[in-house]
Amino acid sequence: MKLSITFKAYKLKLTHPFKISRYSRTHQDSVIVTISDGECFGYGEATTNPYYVKEITDITSEITQVKALVENAGTSTPEELWEVLNKTGINPFPLCAIDEAFHDFYGKRNHIANYKRFGFDAEKVPITSYTIGMASVEKMIEKIKEKPWPIYKIKMGFEDDVAMIKALREVTNAVFRVDANCAWTAQETVTKAKELQKLNVEFIEQPLPADDWEGMAYVKEHSVLPIIADESCLVEEDVLRCVPYFDGVNIKLMKCGGITPAKKMLAKAKKLGLKTMIGCMTESTVGISAIVQLAPALDYLDGDGALLLDNDTASGVSYDFGKLIYSEEKGNGVVLK
């Protein structure tokens, strides 16, 4: 069976400017990949990111390079195709988009939602957090009031992060999760954790630079809050390395190369006693619908990317006050607009 693979670039407008400790943006550049046999259509997504992949062309050129391998993979499973493509040395971002699209196609062709194909129970899905990017305290309060939600992920990196959290706590009793995106020092993290614990902060995500293992050892020993790895845990080999330094790992499909490796990383993390989380990289509903096929295996979910967009690309997964609602479509449940 001969397949076709195509792609299209999008500029997705964010509802609010999105700022973290490293950068700020008003739009998200994205590539949507389509894999089809002419009857079934599978969709996957890769977004650009200043920290990892800067340009759309970095993604599309690599997809073009493996086009023939994908189009001749009609009898393969998604896992088999991923192994073939990974051996080419393709960047994880375009690899992720292809893997998501092939999973979507494969599930649709076999008339099954992928979370069911993986043996997961849709009733065991954690509530997703909603991200509040860095801004003035007035703007962050405005965002919270605009989007009442049970769990907020708060981006940190201010001169006085604790004061900011105190101000936000005045307007909501929701659970807070704090993400410093590598902006803090070890001692700063330990000191702030004591104050943040009093403010109903559940955990701190990646407070130190990704390679500051000595600092993370100090934080792990002294922090009163759990610490979750993000930038320190990119691929499967990183999971074991994180065990002495973190309480859990935040796995990103684009950083590891798709659903296939993320599923392996989750299984390994659970076996090693780490808490499990999957996060997003401001994907549209195409990418988010792929992410949540693994949601029943998670302790924490950060699947709000499409909720931050002013213009979306597809229908698929949706949320009701943080509760995930799966699409009735098969595969990843994606229908492109």
VEXDRENDREN-7866 format. One record per residue (C-alpha): residue in three letters; x negated, y, z negated. Coordinates in Angstrom, 3 decimals. Layout:
BEGIN
+------+----------+----------+----------+
! type !     east !    north !       up !
+------+----------+----------+----------+
!  ALA !        X !        Y !        Z !
...
+------+----------+----------+----------+
% end
This chain:
BEGIN
+------+----------+----------+----------+
! type !     east !    north !       up !
+------+----------+----------+----------+
!  MET !    0.000 !    0.000 !    0.000 !
!  LYS !   -1.468 !    3.345 !    1.090 !
!  LEU !   -1.030 !    6.245 !   -1.314 !
!  SER !   -1.442 !    9.974 !   -0.852 !
!  ILE !   -2.949 !   12.450 !   -3.316 !
!  THR !   -2.397 !   16.191 !   -3.023 !
!  PHE !   -2.877 !   19.139 !   -5.348 !
!  LYS !   -1.637 !   22.690 !   -5.800 !
!  ALA !   -3.033 !   25.559 !   -7.865 !
!  TYR !   -0.801 !   27.628 !  -10.144 !
!  LYS !   -1.258 !   30.821 !  -12.150 !
!  LEU !    0.957 !   30.383 !  -15.180 !
!  LYS !    1.901 !   33.572 !  -17.028 !
!  LEU !    1.770 !   33.398 !  -20.813 !
!  THR !    4.688 !   34.878 !  -22.761 !
!  HIS !    2.157 !   36.629 !  -25.039 !
!  PRO !   -1.596 !   37.207 !  -24.576 !
!  PHE !   -3.343 !   34.168 !  -26.064 !
!  LYS !   -6.458 !   34.828 !  -28.137 !
!  ILE !   -8.756 !   32.526 !  -30.096 !
!  SER !  -12.142 !   33.221 !  -31.658 !
!  ARG !  -13.933 !   32.722 !  -28.301 !
!  TYR !  -11.737 !   34.393 !  -25.666 !
!  SER !   -8.416 !   35.981 !  -24.741 !
!  ARG !   -6.190 !   35.550 !  -21.668 !
!  THR !   -2.786 !   36.512 !  -20.261 !
!  HIS !   -2.515 !   33.758 !  -17.630 !
!  GLN !   -3.421 !   30.085 !  -17.460 !
!  ASP !   -4.855 !   28.729 !  -14.201 !
!  SER !   -3.674 !   25.189 !  -13.539 !
!  VAL !   -3.894 !   22.438 !  -10.917 !
!  ILE !   -0.991 !   20.022 !  -10.440 !
!  VAL !   -1.898 !   16.708 !   -8.794 !
!  THR !    0.690 !   14.601 !   -6.953 !
!  ILE !    0.223 !   10.890 !   -6.177 !
!  SER !    2.874 !    9.243 !   -4.008 !
!  ASP !    3.729 !    6.235 !   -1.874 !
!  GLY !    6.433 !    8.267 !   -0.107 !
!  GLU !    9.182 !    7.110 !   -2.472 !
!  CYS !    7.805 !    7.585 !   -5.996 !
!  PHE !    5.992 !   10.767 !   -7.027 !
!  GLY !    3.631 !   10.977 !  -10.000 !
!  TYR !    2.324 !   14.258 !  -11.406 !
!  GLY !   -0.688 !   15.207 !  -13.497 !
!  GLU !   -2.331 !   18.446 !  -14.562 !
!  ALA !   -5.669 !   20.058 !  -15.346 !
!  THR !   -6.023 !   23.621 !  -16.619 !
!  THR !   -9.126 !   25.767 !  -16.601 !
!  ASN !  -10.862 !   26.685 !  -19.852 !
!  PRO !  -13.773 !   29.114 !  -20.359 !
!  TYR !  -15.471 !   26.691 !  -22.779 !
!  TYR !  -15.397 !   23.665 !  -20.429 !
!  VAL !  -14.201 !   24.228 !  -16.828 !
!  LYS !  -14.093 !   27.813 !  -15.636 !
!  GLU !  -12.695 !   27.753 !  -12.087 !
!  ILE !   -9.870 !   26.077 !  -10.173 !
!  THR !  -12.382 !   25.115 !   -7.477 !
!  ASP !  -14.395 !   23.152 !  -10.059 !
!  ILE !  -11.327 !   20.916 !  -10.383 !
!  THR !  -10.085 !   20.741 !   -6.802 !
!  SER !  -13.474 !   20.010 !   -5.224 !
!  GLU !  -13.949 !   16.940 !   -7.406 !
!  ILE !  -10.424 !   15.681 !   -6.702 !
!  THR !  -11.211 !   15.937 !   -2.992 !
!  GLN !  -14.406 !   13.907 !   -3.474 !
!  VAL !  -12.512 !   10.902 !   -4.894 !
!  LYS !   -9.468 !   11.213 !   -2.616 !
!  ALA !  -10.186 !    7.977 !   -0.711 !
!  LEU !  -10.596 !    5.948 !   -3.907 !
!  VAL !   -7.203 !    7.096 !   -5.154 !
!  GLU !   -5.411 !    6.589 !   -1.869 !
!  ASN !   -6.643 !    2.983 !   -1.671 !
!  ALA !   -5.615 !    2.150 !   -5.257 !
!  GLY !   -2.036 !    1.093 !   -4.488 !
!  THR !   -2.321 !   -2.293 !   -6.205 !
!  SER !   -4.299 !   -1.018 !   -9.212 !
!  THR !   -3.079 !   -0.269 !  -12.708 !
!  PRO !   -3.829 !    3.217 !  -14.072 !
!  GLU !   -6.437 !    1.685 !  -16.356 !
!  GLU !   -8.191 !   -0.033 !  -13.435 !
!  LEU !   -8.240 !    3.132 !  -11.337 !
!  TRP !   -9.597 !    5.144 !  -14.273 !
!  GLU !  -12.565 !    2.773 !  -14.625 !
!  VAL !  -13.352 !    3.101 !  -10.922 !
!  LEU !  -13.147 !    6.902 !  -10.961 !
!  ASN !  -15.086 !    7.277 !  -14.204 !
!  LYS !  -18.054 !    5.462 !  -12.654 !
!  THR !  -18.293 !    8.206 !  -10.010 !
!  GLY !  -19.237 !   10.746 !  -12.695 !
!  ILE !  -16.187 !   12.934 !  -12.018 !
!  ASN !  -15.579 !   15.723 !  -14.531 !
!  PRO !  -13.017 !   14.767 !  -17.240 !
!  PHE !  -10.604 !   17.600 !  -16.313 !
!  PRO !   -9.844 !   16.480 !  -12.720 !
!  LEU !  -10.107 !   12.855 !  -13.886 !
!  CYS !   -7.394 !   13.617 !  -16.435 !
!  ALA !   -5.079 !   15.134 !  -13.830 !
!  ILE !   -5.451 !   12.072 !  -11.598 !
!  ASP !   -5.019 !    9.641 !  -14.492 !
!  GLU !   -1.856 !   11.408 !  -15.677 !
!  ALA !   -0.439 !   11.441 !  -12.150 !
!  PHE !   -1.182 !    7.765 !  -11.594 !
!  HIS !    0.367 !    6.819 !  -14.940 !
!  ASP !    3.475 !    8.835 !  -13.991 !
!  PHE !    3.610 !    7.193 !  -10.560 !
!  TYR !    2.994 !    3.701 !  -11.968 !
!  GLY !    5.706 !    4.017 !  -14.606 !
!  LYS !    8.227 !    5.354 !  -12.092 !
!  ARG !    7.416 !    2.605 !   -9.602 !
!  ASN !    7.918 !   -0.014 !  -12.331 !
!  HIS !   11.056 !    1.693 !  -13.728 !
!  ILE !    9.749 !    2.232 !  -17.255 !
!  ALA !    8.806 !    5.205 !  -19.408 !
!  ASN !    5.124 !    5.022 !  -20.230 !
!  TYR !    5.518 !    5.275 !  -24.000 !
!  LYS !    7.677 !    2.147 !  -23.755 !
!  ARG !    5.120 !    0.459 !  -21.496 !
!  PHE !    2.546 !    1.110 !  -24.228 !
!  GLY !    4.821 !   -0.570 !  -26.780 !
!  PHE !    5.545 !    2.607 !  -28.756 !
!  ASP !    8.703 !    3.446 !  -30.741 !
!  ALA !   10.213 !    6.821 !  -29.833 !
!  GLU !   11.596 !    7.162 !  -33.365 !
!  LYS !    8.061 !    7.410 !  -34.776 !
!  VAL !    7.054 !   10.760 !  -33.322 !
!  PRO !    5.653 !   13.603 !  -35.450 !
!  ILE !    6.998 !   17.146 !  -35.222 !
!  THR !    4.909 !   19.336 !  -32.937 !
!  SER !    3.285 !   22.493 !  -34.220 !
!  TYR !    3.725 !   25.848 !  -32.465 !
!  THR !    0.584 !   27.913 !  -31.939 !
!  ILE !    0.224 !   31.522 !  -33.044 !
!  GLY !   -2.773 !   33.050 !  -31.283 !
!  MET !   -4.949 !   35.763 !  -32.796 !
!  ALA !   -3.475 !   39.261 !  -32.741 !
!  SER !   -2.662 !   42.091 !  -35.120 !
!  VAL !   -0.814 !   41.009 !  -38.246 !
!  GLU !    2.274 !   42.834 !  -36.961 !
!  LYS !    2.160 !   40.958 !  -33.642 !
!  MET !    1.621 !   37.580 !  -35.303 !
!  ILE !    4.582 !   38.192 !  -37.598 !
!  GLU !    6.636 !   39.184 !  -34.560 !
!  LYS !    5.732 !   35.883 !  -32.841 !
!  ILE !    6.811 !   33.879 !  -35.889 !
!  LYS !   10.134 !   35.703 !  -36.124 !
!  GLU !   10.647 !   35.246 !  -32.389 !
!  LYS !   10.043 !   31.482 !  -32.632 !
!  PRO !   11.278 !   29.964 !  -35.910 !
!  TRP !    9.504 !   26.621 !  -36.235 !
!  PRO !    8.782 !   24.035 !  -38.966 !
!  ILE !    5.005 !   23.902 !  -38.392 !
!  TYR !    2.692 !   26.633 !  -37.110 !
!  LYS !   -0.871 !   26.257 !  -35.920 !
!  ILE !   -2.569 !   29.567 !  -36.727 !
!  LYS !   -5.662 !   30.587 !  -34.790 !
!  MET !   -8.293 !   32.097 !  -37.098 !
!  GLY !  -11.526 !   34.040 !  -36.780 !
!  PHE !  -10.600 !   37.378 !  -38.348 !
!  GLU !  -12.780 !   39.345 !  -40.737 !
!  ASP !  -10.350 !   38.344 !  -43.478 !
!  ASP !   -8.507 !   35.201 !  -42.436 !
!  VAL !   -7.042 !   34.562 !  -45.867 !
!  ALA !   -5.378 !   37.987 !  -45.964 !
!  MET !   -3.824 !   37.256 !  -42.576 !
!  ILE !   -2.385 !   33.949 !  -43.791 !
!  LYS !   -1.031 !   35.665 !  -46.905 !
!  ALA !    0.760 !   38.204 !  -44.709 !
!  LEU !    2.248 !   35.475 !  -42.500 !
!  ARG !    3.325 !   33.485 !  -45.531 !
!  GLU !    5.520 !   36.422 !  -46.537 !
!  VAL !    7.815 !   35.779 !  -43.551 !
!  THR !    8.048 !   31.968 !  -43.383 !
!  ASN !    7.908 !   28.870 !  -45.563 !
!  ALA !    6.840 !   26.694 !  -42.632 !
!  VAL !    3.796 !   24.453 !  -42.890 !
!  PHE !    0.602 !   26.139 !  -41.651 !
!  ARG !   -2.310 !   24.443 !  -39.924 !
!  VAL !   -5.402 !   26.589 !  -39.452 !
!  ASP !   -7.716 !   26.383 !  -36.420 !
!  ALA !  -10.945 !   28.371 !  -36.608 !
!  ASN !  -12.307 !   27.205 !  -33.213 !
!  CYS !  -15.904 !   26.974 !  -34.506 !
!  ALA !  -15.875 !   30.529 !  -35.929 !
!  TRP !  -16.773 !   29.875 !  -39.601 !
!  THR !  -19.815 !   28.856 !  -41.624 !
!  ALA !  -19.890 !   25.900 !  -43.996 !
!  GLN !  -19.764 !   27.956 !  -47.195 !
!  GLU !  -17.088 !   30.218 !  -45.724 !
!  THR !  -14.954 !   27.164 !  -44.941 !
!  VAL !  -15.249 !   25.725 !  -48.442 !
!  THR !  -14.420 !   29.081 !  -50.048 !
!  LYS !  -11.471 !   29.796 !  -47.747 !
!  ALA !  -10.090 !   26.271 !  -48.121 !
!  LYS !   -9.453 !   26.903 !  -51.839 !
!  GLU !   -7.343 !   29.961 !  -51.057 !
!  LEU !   -5.622 !   28.422 !  -48.041 !
!  GLN !   -4.557 !   25.380 !  -50.058 !
!  LYS !   -2.557 !   27.704 !  -52.334 !
!  LEU !   -0.780 !   29.071 !  -49.242 !
!  ASN !    0.579 !   25.698 !  -48.090 !
!  VAL !   -2.039 !   25.167 !  -45.372 !
!  GLU !   -2.045 !   21.471 !  -44.454 !
!  PHE !   -5.511 !   21.187 !  -42.901 !
!  ILE !   -8.315 !   23.097 !  -41.186 !
!  GLU !   -9.275 !   22.288 !  -37.614 !
!  GLN !  -12.876 !   22.572 !  -36.361 !
!  PRO !  -14.178 !   25.346 !  -38.638 !
!  LEU !  -17.841 !   25.009 !  -37.591 !
!  PRO !  -19.695 !   24.865 !  -34.263 !
!  ALA !  -19.381 !   21.449 !  -32.636 !
!  ASP !  -22.979 !   20.382 !  -33.278 !
!  ASP !  -23.344 !   21.672 !  -36.857 !
!  TRP !  -23.334 !   18.209 !  -38.416 !
!  GLU !  -25.323 !   19.301 !  -41.465 !
!  GLY !  -22.774 !   22.013 !  -42.179 !
!  MET !  -19.891 !   19.602 !  -41.652 !
!  ALA !  -21.403 !   17.179 !  -44.154 !
!  TYR !  -21.341 !   19.965 !  -46.758 !
!  VAL !  -17.757 !   20.900 !  -45.852 !
!  LYS !  -16.558 !   17.289 !  -45.990 !
!  GLU !  -18.015 !   16.920 !  -49.491 !
!  HIS !  -16.672 !   20.178 !  -50.929 !
!  SER !  -13.506 !   21.169 !  -49.050 !
!  VAL !  -10.201 !   20.817 !  -50.905 !
!  LEU !   -8.374 !   20.625 !  -47.549 !
!  PRO !   -8.676 !   17.914 !  -44.878 !
!  ILE !  -10.866 !   18.814 !  -41.899 !
!  ILE !   -9.893 !   17.789 !  -38.361 !
!  ALA !  -12.432 !   17.572 !  -35.512 !
!  ASP !  -11.710 !   19.103 !  -32.119 !
!  GLU !  -14.754 !   20.413 !  -30.263 !
!  SER !  -16.860 !   17.779 !  -32.090 !
!  CYS !  -14.754 !   14.926 !  -30.662 !
!  LEU !  -14.589 !   14.923 !  -26.868 !
!  VAL !  -14.998 !   11.288 !  -25.766 !
!  GLU !  -14.659 !    7.799 !  -27.210 !
!  GLU !  -18.241 !    7.654 !  -28.479 !
!  ASP !  -17.621 !   10.752 !  -30.621 !
!  VAL !  -14.916 !    9.088 !  -32.734 !
!  LEU !  -17.354 !    6.901 !  -34.682 !
!  ARG !  -19.765 !    9.804 !  -35.103 !
!  CYS !  -17.011 !   11.924 !  -36.673 !
!  VAL !  -16.198 !    9.440 !  -39.455 !
!  PRO !  -18.655 !   10.752 !  -42.097 !
!  TYR !  -17.862 !   14.397 !  -41.358 !
!  PHE !  -14.109 !   14.688 !  -40.734 !
!  ASP !  -10.805 !   13.419 !  -42.072 !
!  GLY !   -9.242 !   13.171 !  -38.632 !
!  VAL !   -9.711 !   13.860 !  -34.931 !
!  ASN !   -7.797 !   16.012 !  -32.448 !
!  ILE !   -8.012 !   14.302 !  -29.071 !
!  LYS !   -7.476 !   16.317 !  -25.888 !
!  LEU !   -6.580 !   14.403 !  -22.722 !
!  MET !   -8.515 !   16.779 !  -20.489 !
!  LYS !  -11.657 !   16.613 !  -22.575 !
!  CYS !  -11.777 !   12.815 !  -22.534 !
!  GLY !  -10.364 !   12.250 !  -19.041 !
!  GLY !   -6.694 !   11.348 !  -19.415 !
!  ILE !   -4.174 !    9.052 !  -21.035 !
!  THR !   -6.318 !    5.950 !  -20.519 !
!  PRO !   -9.332 !    7.003 !  -22.651 !
!  ALA !   -7.180 !    8.933 !  -25.146 !
!  LYS !   -5.265 !    5.745 !  -25.930 !
!  LYS !   -8.557 !    3.964 !  -26.666 !
!  MET !   -9.763 !    6.837 !  -28.851 !
!  LEU !   -6.563 !    6.781 !  -30.895 !
!  ALA !   -6.870 !    3.048 !  -31.507 !
!  LYS !  -10.496 !    3.428 !  -32.580 !
!  ALA !   -9.740 !    6.369 !  -34.874 !
!  LYS !   -6.951 !    4.452 !  -36.613 !
!  LYS !   -9.210 !    1.424 !  -37.059 !
!  LEU !  -11.862 !    3.651 !  -38.632 !
!  GLY !   -9.378 !    5.245 !  -41.041 !
!  LEU !   -9.219 !    8.696 !  -39.414 !
!  LYS !   -6.015 !   10.709 !  -39.081 !
!  THR !   -4.962 !   11.050 !  -35.459 !
!  MET !   -3.824 !   14.103 !  -33.557 !
!  ILE !   -3.423 !   15.041 !  -29.908 !
!  GLY !   -3.599 !   18.655 !  -28.858 !
!  CYS !   -3.017 !   20.523 !  -25.636 !
!  MET !   -4.875 !   23.091 !  -23.540 !
!  THR !   -1.944 !   25.311 !  -22.539 !
!  GLU !   -0.637 !   22.852 !  -19.989 !
!  SER !    2.751 !   23.199 !  -18.378 !
!  THR !    5.443 !   20.554 !  -18.862 !
!  VAL !    3.541 !   18.292 !  -16.440 !
!  GLY !    0.571 !   17.928 !  -18.779 !
!  ILE !    2.614 !   18.039 !  -21.978 !
!  SER !    4.874 !   15.228 !  -20.752 !
!  ALA !    1.761 !   13.098 !  -20.231 !
!  ILE !    0.395 !   13.925 !  -23.685 !
!  VAL !    3.555 !   12.913 !  -25.517 !
!  GLN !    3.567 !    9.414 !  -24.065 !
!  LEU !    1.057 !    8.784 !  -26.863 !
!  ALA !    2.937 !   10.765 !  -29.519 !
!  PRO !    4.364 !    7.767 !  -31.432 !
!  ALA !    0.772 !    6.708 !  -32.237 !
!  LEU !   -0.072 !   10.050 !  -33.907 !
!  ASP !   -0.133 !   11.517 !  -37.385 !
!  TYR !   -0.043 !   15.090 !  -36.013 !
!  LEU !    1.079 !   16.544 !  -32.685 !
!  ASP !    0.143 !   19.863 !  -31.077 !
!  GLY !    2.158 !   19.660 !  -27.872 !
!  ASP !    3.431 !   23.204 !  -27.473 !
!  GLY !    1.559 !   24.321 !  -24.344 !
!  ALA !    4.595 !   24.709 !  -22.118 !
!  LEU !    6.414 !   26.627 !  -24.857 !
!  LEU !    3.783 !   29.364 !  -24.575 !
!  LEU !    4.416 !   29.923 !  -20.858 !
!  ASP !    6.657 !   32.459 !  -19.172 !
!  ASN !    6.826 !   30.361 !  -15.991 !
!  ASP !    6.746 !   26.556 !  -16.094 !
!  THR !    6.087 !   24.051 !  -13.306 !
!  ALA !    8.412 !   21.157 !  -14.102 !
!  SER !   11.080 !   19.566 !  -16.242 !
!  GLY !   10.227 !   16.695 !  -18.539 !
!  VAL !    9.707 !   16.560 !  -22.283 !
!  SER !   11.460 !   19.196 !  -24.364 !
!  TYR !   11.673 !   20.139 !  -28.057 !
!  ASP !   14.415 !   20.940 !  -30.529 !
!  PHE !   12.890 !   22.856 !  -33.464 !
!  GLY !    9.689 !   20.825 !  -33.119 !
!  LYS !   11.397 !   17.468 !  -32.560 !
!  LEU !   10.345 !   15.823 !  -29.304 !
!  ILE !   13.048 !   14.907 !  -26.791 !
!  TYR !   11.863 !   12.481 !  -24.109 !
!  SER !   13.060 !   12.885 !  -20.544 !
!  GLU !   15.376 !   10.232 !  -19.141 !
!  GLU !   13.061 !    9.949 !  -16.129 !
!  LYS !   10.598 !    7.041 !  -16.009 !
!  GLY !    6.808 !    7.274 !  -16.087 !
!  ASN !    5.812 !   10.454 !  -17.898 !
!  GLY !    9.295 !   11.831 !  -17.207 !
!  VAL !    8.176 !   14.653 !  -14.914 !
!  VAL !   10.231 !   16.277 !  -12.168 !
!  LEU !    8.390 !   19.094 !  -10.397 !
!  LYS !   10.316 !   22.339 !   -9.873 !
+------+----------+----------+----------+
% end
